[in-house]
Amino acid sequence: MDQFIIILTKPDNIPIIMLLISVVICLYVALKQAFKHDRLIEEGREDEIYEEMIK
């Protein structure tokens, strides 16, 4: 485990770690919005999806 942390904290690998973290955050936000839109569709309020998107 110590070697793994040493490899992760090398300057060459820092951008890769930041990229992975940003991908996870963007994926979380996208899935959160998708589930919200799916719930609106199930409730029959498809017209409100566009209004939610432009907020």
C-alpha positions in Angstrom: 0.0 0.0 0.0 2.9 2.4 0.7 4.2 1.9 -2.8 0.8 2.6 -4.3 0.6 5.9 -2.4 4.1 6.9 -3.4 3.3 6.2 -7.1 0.0 8.2 -6.9 1.7 11.3 -5.4 4.4 11.6 -8.0 4.1 14.8 -10.0 3.5 12.9 -13.3 0.4 11.2 -11.8 -1.3 14.1 -10.1 -3.1 15.3 -13.3 -4.4 11.7 -13.9 -5.8 11.6 -10.3 -7.5 15.0 -10.8 -9.0 13.8 -14.1 -10.4 10.6 -12.4 -11.9 12.7 -9.6 -13.5 15.1 -12.1 -14.9 12.3 -14.2 -16.5 10.8 -11.0 -18.0 14.1 -10.1 -19.4 14.7 -13.5 -20.8 11.2 -13.7 -22.5 11.7 -10.3 -24.1 15.0 -11.4 -25.3 13.5 -14.7 -26.9 10.5 -13.1 -28.5 12.6 -10.4 -30.1 14.8 -13.2 -31.1 11.7 -15.2 -32.9 10.1 -12.2 -34.7 13.4 -11.5 -35.8 13.6 -15.2 -37.0 10.0 -15.1 -39.0 10.7 -12.0 -40.7 13.7 -13.8 -41.5 11.5 -16.8 -43.0 8.9 -14.6 -45.2 11.5 -12.9 -46.3 12.7 -16.4 -44.6 16.1 -16.1 -42.4 15.9 -19.2 -42.9 19.7 -19.9 -41.0 20.6 -16.7 -37.8 18.8 -17.8 -36.7 21.6 -20.1 -37.4 24.1 -17.3 -35.2 22.1 -14.9 -32.4 21.9 -17.5 -32.2 25.7 -18.0 -32.1 26.6 -14.3 
